[in-house]
Amino acid sequence: VAGEFREIVPDGRLVFTWAWERDGRPGPETIVTIEFADHDGGTRVTLTQSVFDTLETRDHHVAGWEGSFDKLEQHLG
C-alpha cells in the first residue's frame, strides 16, 4: 500500500490517499477520511473512502475496514 497524508487535524480528522501497489507501481488511488468526535463519553470514528474503480474493490475495502475496526474494538474493549 502506498499513500500520503493530505490533512492532519489533531483529535479531529485524518485525510490520506490509499493505493495498492500493482507490479511495483501504485494502482488506482482512493481518498480516505477518518473523523473523530466526542460521543457519549467516548469517541465516534467515521471513515469514508472513495472513489473506487470497481464494486469488487469497494467491497474488499469494506470487509478490510470492518475487520480492522472489529479488532480495534476487541483490543480496546
BELZIZI-V603659 format. One record per backbone hydrogen bond with DSSP energy under -0.5 kcal/mol. NH is the residue of the N-H (numbers start at 1). CO is the residue of the C=O. If there is no record, write none. Layout:
nh=NH co=CO
nh=NH co=CO
This chain:
nh=2 co=19
nh=6 co=15
nh=7 co=15
nh=9 co=13
nh=10 co=8
nh=12 co=9
nh=13 co=9
nh=14 co=34
nh=15 co=7
nh=16 co=32
nh=17 co=4
nh=18 co=30
nh=19 co=2
nh=22 co=25
nh=25 co=22
nh=27 co=20
nh=30 co=18
nh=31 co=50
nh=32 co=16
nh=33 co=48
nh=34 co=14
nh=35 co=46
nh=36 co=12
nh=37 co=44
nh=39 co=42
nh=42 co=39
nh=44 co=37
nh=45 co=43
nh=46 co=35
nh=46 co=44
nh=48 co=33
nh=50 co=31
nh=58 co=54
nh=59 co=55
nh=60 co=56
nh=61 co=57
nh=62 co=58
nh=63 co=59
nh=64 co=60
nh=65 co=61
nh=66 co=62
nh=67 co=63
nh=68 co=64
nh=69 co=65
nh=70 co=66
nh=71 co=67
nh=72 co=68
nh=73 co=69
nh=74 co=70
nh=75 co=71
nh=76 co=72
nh=77 co=73
